[in-house]
Amino acid sequence: MWDYPRPPRVEASAEHVQVWFGGVLIADTTTSLRVLETSHPPTYYLPEGAFVAGALRHTAGSTWCEFKGVASYFDVVGGDAAGAGGDAVAPRAAWAYPHPSPGFAALVGHVALMPGAMDRCLVDGEVVKPQAGGFYGGWITSRVVGPFKGEPGTRGW
């Protein structure tokens, strides 16, 4: 991942991505996007249609990325009744770029989430380790090698 570009690159992925939250499968796809950026493990963006109904609930607030633009946020909802409100909520654990900066139009209609806020995320059957720090949304698998931004002492890299 140290050879990942800056600014980031968006690439299509056919890997099988699954997200479990509240004890249920809330997202499942083989058509995600990976955003690759220097010093970060990939961040996966899943098509909105990969999520079960009710799993994403728009919430207030936004942030700005120097590359991708303004992000809007979602609470993630899971549990036995995910479609009807669910019994597990991860506040502001997912985000999207509805009107991204030039060069990132592919992200429209896709949602990223914090793997550390979910029960588990899988890529081709491998359980993902979340990027450290609670701020970044990287997905660490055995195919990416660190060190990664987010570990203690790396915030200023």
C-alpha positions as CSV (number, residue, x, y, z in Angstrom):
1,M,0.0,0.0,0.0
2,W,3.0,2.3,0.1
3,D,2.8,2.3,-3.7
4,Y,-0.8,3.5,-3.6
5,P,-1.1,6.9,-5.3
6,R,-1.7,10.4,-3.9
7,P,-4.2,11.6,-4.9
8,P,-6.1,8.4,-4.4
9,R,-7.2,6.0,-7.1
10,V,-10.6,4.4,-7.4
11,E,-10.7,0.9,-8.9
12,A,-13.5,-1.6,-9.4
13,S,-13.4,-4.8,-7.4
14,A,-15.1,-8.1,-8.1
15,E,-14.1,-9.4,-4.6
16,H,-17.0,-10.8,-2.5
17,V,-17.7,-8.2,0.2
18,Q,-20.0,-8.9,3.1
19,V,-20.9,-6.8,6.1
20,W,-22.5,-8.2,9.3
21,F,-24.1,-5.9,11.9
22,G,-26.5,-6.6,14.7
23,G,-26.0,-10.3,14.0
24,V,-27.4,-10.1,10.5
25,L,-26.0,-9.7,7.0
26,I,-26.7,-6.1,6.0
27,A,-24.6,-5.8,2.8
28,D,-23.4,-8.3,0.2
29,T,-21.8,-7.5,-3.2
30,T,-19.2,-8.5,-5.8
31,T,-19.3,-5.0,-7.4
32,S,-17.6,-2.7,-4.9
33,L,-15.1,0.0,-5.5
34,R,-11.8,0.3,-3.7
35,V,-10.2,3.7,-2.9
36,L,-6.4,3.3,-2.7
37,E,-4.4,6.1,-1.1
38,T,-0.8,6.2,0.1
39,S,-0.3,5.0,3.7
40,H,-3.8,3.6,3.9
41,P,-5.3,0.2,3.5
42,P,-8.1,0.2,0.8
43,T,-11.4,1.7,1.7
44,Y,-14.3,-0.3,0.2
45,Y,-17.3,1.6,-1.3
46,L,-20.3,-0.7,-1.7
47,P,-23.2,0.0,-4.1
48,E,-26.2,1.4,-2.2
49,G,-28.2,-1.5,-3.6
50,A,-25.9,-4.0,-1.8
51,F,-27.4,-3.0,1.6
52,V,-30.6,-4.5,2.9
53,A,-33.6,-2.1,3.2
54,G,-33.3,0.0,6.3
55,A,-29.6,-0.6,7.0
56,L,-28.6,2.9,6.2
57,R,-30.3,5.9,7.8
58,H,-29.2,9.5,6.7
59,T,-27.9,11.5,9.6
60,A,-26.8,15.1,10.1
61,G,-23.4,16.5,9.4
62,S,-20.7,16.3,6.8
63,T,-17.0,16.3,6.4
64,W,-14.6,17.4,3.6
65,C,-11.9,15.4,1.9
66,E,-9.3,17.3,0.0
67,F,-9.6,14.8,-2.8
68,K,-13.2,13.5,-2.8
69,G,-15.1,16.6,-1.6
70,V,-18.0,16.7,0.8
71,A,-19.1,13.5,2.5
72,S,-22.6,12.9,3.9
73,Y,-23.2,10.4,6.7
74,F,-25.4,7.5,7.7
75,D,-26.2,5.6,10.8
76,V,-25.9,1.9,10.2
77,V,-28.8,-0.2,11.5
78,G,-28.8,-3.9,12.0
79,G,-30.4,-6.7,14.0
80,D,-33.3,-9.0,13.5
81,A,-35.5,-6.2,12.3
82,A,-33.0,-4.2,10.2
83,G,-35.7,-3.3,7.7
84,A,-38.1,-2.1,10.4
85,G,-35.7,0.0,12.5
86,G,-33.4,-2.7,13.8
87,D,-32.0,-3.1,17.3
88,A,-28.4,-2.2,16.7
89,V,-27.3,1.3,15.6
90,A,-23.7,2.4,14.7
91,P,-24.0,6.2,14.6
92,R,-22.3,8.0,11.6
93,A,-20.5,4.7,10.7
94,A,-21.1,5.1,7.0
95,W,-20.5,7.9,4.5
96,A,-21.0,8.7,0.8
97,Y,-20.0,11.4,-1.7
98,P,-23.2,12.3,-3.5
99,H,-21.5,15.1,-5.4
100,P,-17.8,14.2,-5.4
101,S,-14.9,16.3,-6.7
102,P,-13.8,15.8,-10.4
103,G,-12.1,12.5,-10.8
104,F,-14.2,10.7,-8.2
105,A,-17.6,10.5,-10.0
106,A,-17.5,6.7,-9.8
107,L,-18.2,7.0,-6.0
108,V,-21.7,8.3,-6.7
109,G,-24.2,5.7,-5.5
110,H,-21.7,4.0,-3.3
111,V,-21.3,3.9,0.5
112,A,-18.2,3.3,2.6
113,L,-18.4,2.2,6.3
114,M,-16.2,1.8,9.3
115,P,-15.3,-1.9,9.6
116,G,-14.5,-1.5,13.2
117,A,-18.1,-0.4,14.0
118,M,-19.6,-3.5,12.4
119,D,-19.8,-7.1,13.8
120,R,-17.5,-8.2,11.0
121,C,-16.7,-7.4,7.4
122,L,-15.4,-10.0,5.0
123,V,-13.5,-9.8,1.7
124,D,-13.5,-13.1,-0.2
125,G,-14.3,-14.8,3.0
126,E,-11.4,-13.2,5.0
127,V,-12.4,-11.3,8.1
128,V,-11.2,-7.7,7.8
129,K,-9.1,-5.9,10.4
130,P,-10.2,-2.3,10.7
131,Q,-7.6,0.5,10.2
132,A,-6.6,1.8,13.6
133,G,-7.4,5.2,15.0
134,G,-11.2,5.4,14.7
135,F,-11.0,8.1,12.0
136,Y,-10.0,6.2,8.8
137,G,-12.1,3.6,7.1
138,G,-9.5,1.3,5.7
139,W,-10.0,-2.5,5.4
140,I,-6.9,-4.6,6.3
141,T,-6.6,-8.0,4.8
142,S,-3.7,-10.4,4.5
143,R,-3.1,-8.9,1.0
144,V,-2.1,-5.5,2.2
145,V,1.1,-4.7,4.1
146,G,1.6,-1.8,6.6
147,P,2.5,0.1,8.6
148,F,-0.7,2.1,8.1
149,K,-1.7,5.6,9.0
150,G,-3.9,5.6,12.1
151,E,-1.5,3.7,14.4
152,P,-0.2,5.6,17.4
153,G,2.3,8.3,16.2
154,T,1.1,8.3,12.5
155,R,-1.5,11.1,12.5
156,G,0.9,13.6,11.0
157,W,2.3,11.4,8.2
